[in-house]
Amino acid sequence: MKFYNTYILPRLTHWVCSGKEFKNQRAKVIPHARGRVLEIGIGSGLNLPFYNPSNIDFVWGLDPSKQLQKIAEKKAGVLPFNVEFIGLSGEEIPLEKNCVDTVVVTYTLCSIKDVQKALIEMNRVLKPGGKLIFCEHGKAPDDHISRWQNRINPIWKSVSGGCNLNRPIPRLIEKSGFKINNLDMAYIGRFKLASFNYWGIAVLK
Ligand SMILES: C[S@@+](CC[C@H](N)C(=O)[O-])C[C@H]1O[C@@H](n2cnc3c(N)ncnc32)[C@H](O)[C@@H]1O
């Protein structure tokens, strides 16, 4: 499993997340980011080309995966703003309180082990008036799909770097001291078990 997690999984994650449906979603949310940005689970940096450089001071890119960071560094090198990588987990963000204008999280809340703790950390570092921009897959609204998500989740999780199919994303965000101002949701692909997306903007309660 170590070989798979170190060499195969990062490339697979990068390849899957480069898909057209994901690109469309990134284009909807990332241009809303402003100022000092913290991207949680920056992965291979697939959101980087979607930031509007004229609105960005710089980006902190946090992710525990060194392999994905290597890919992201190449993308960051050609940008007109700085990206500072932090090789840590979202559960313990090494930044002070109220110092971030925008927290960005895409396709990552599914994989964070203690997701509630990480969201509370995002809440802590966000300035009053700041925004949490999110786009995530999660629990499907149709009972028969959601039942299959629950059944398959243990196997899925073990081959996908800890990704959960069935997390109730808006509820998790709202339970962590955020108020969701804009929320959209839809299936974005044919593989319904992993394609029900929630995206939008939340603010501090
Ligand atoms: C499916 S990838 C998505 C990457 C990127 N956000 C994107 O939109 O392409 C999930 C990411 O979550 C990261 N991740 C896993 N556990 C994490 C944690 N505890 N804190 C922060 N990121 C984590 C993984 O390393 C990986 O980069």
The ligand as an SDF file (V2000), in Angstrom:
LIG
                    3D

 27 29  0  0  0  0  0  0  0  0999 V2000
   -8.9440   15.0420   -4.0710 C   0  0  0  0  0  0  0  0  0  0  0  0
   -7.5710   15.9540   -3.5860 S   0  0  0  0  0  0  0  0  0  0  0  0
   -8.0730   17.6220   -4.0250 C   0  0  0  0  0  0  0  0  0  0  0  0
   -6.9230   18.5370   -4.2510 C   0  0  0  0  0  0  0  0  0  0  0  0
   -7.2890   19.9790   -4.6220 C   0  0  0  0  0  0  0  0  0  0  0  0
   -7.9430   20.6530   -3.5310 N   0  0  0  0  0  0  0  0  0  0  0  0
   -8.1200   20.0540   -5.8660 C   0  0  0  0  0  0  0  0  0  0  0  0
   -9.1910   20.6900   -5.8470 O   0  0  0  0  0  0  0  0  0  0  0  0
   -7.6800   19.5000   -6.8940 O   0  0  0  0  0  0  0  0  0  0  0  0
   -7.6920   15.9570   -1.8150 C   0  0  0  0  0  0  0  0  0  0  0  0
   -6.5540   16.7050   -1.1480 C   0  0  0  0  0  0  0  0  0  0  0  0
   -6.7570   16.7240    0.2730 O   0  0  0  0  0  0  0  0  0  0  0  0
   -5.4810   16.6430    0.8710 C   0  0  0  0  0  0  0  0  0  0  0  0
   -5.6390   16.2760    2.2740 N   0  0  0  0  0  0  0  0  0  0  0  0
   -5.8190   15.0430    2.8060 C   0  0  0  0  0  0  0  0  0  0  0  0
   -5.8840   15.1310    4.1480 N   0  0  0  0  0  0  0  0  0  0  0  0
   -5.7390   16.4290    4.4740 C   0  0  0  0  0  0  0  0  0  0  0  0
   -5.7070   17.1500    5.6970 C   0  0  0  0  0  0  0  0  0  0  0  0
   -5.8500   16.5310    6.8740 N   0  0  0  0  0  0  0  0  0  0  0  0
   -5.5400   18.4890    5.6440 N   0  0  0  0  0  0  0  0  0  0  0  0
   -5.4050   19.1320    4.4580 C   0  0  0  0  0  0  0  0  0  0  0  0
   -5.4280   18.5000    3.2720 N   0  0  0  0  0  0  0  0  0  0  0  0
   -5.5880   17.1720    3.2720 C   0  0  0  0  0  0  0  0  0  0  0  0
   -4.7620   15.6110    0.0140 C   0  0  0  0  0  0  0  0  0  0  0  0
   -3.3580   15.6080    0.2090 O   0  0  0  0  0  0  0  0  0  0  0  0
   -5.1730   16.0770   -1.3730 C   0  0  0  0  0  0  0  0  0  0  0  0
   -4.3220   17.0470   -1.8820 O   0  0  0  0  0  0  0  0  0  0  0  0
  1  2  1  0
  2  3  1  0
  2 10  1  0
  3  4  1  0
  4  5  1  0
  5  6  1  0
  5  7  1  0
  7  8  2  0
  7  9  1  0
 10 11  1  0
 11 12  1  0
 11 26  1  0
 12 13  1  0
 13 14  1  0
 13 24  1  0
 14 15  1  0
 14 23  1  0
 15 16  2  0
 16 17  1  0
 17 18  1  0
 17 23  2  0
 18 19  1  0
 18 20  2  0
 20 21  1  0
 21 22  2  0
 22 23  1  0
 24 25  1  0
 24 26  1  0
 26 27  1  0
M  CHG  2   2   1   9  -1
M  END
$$$$
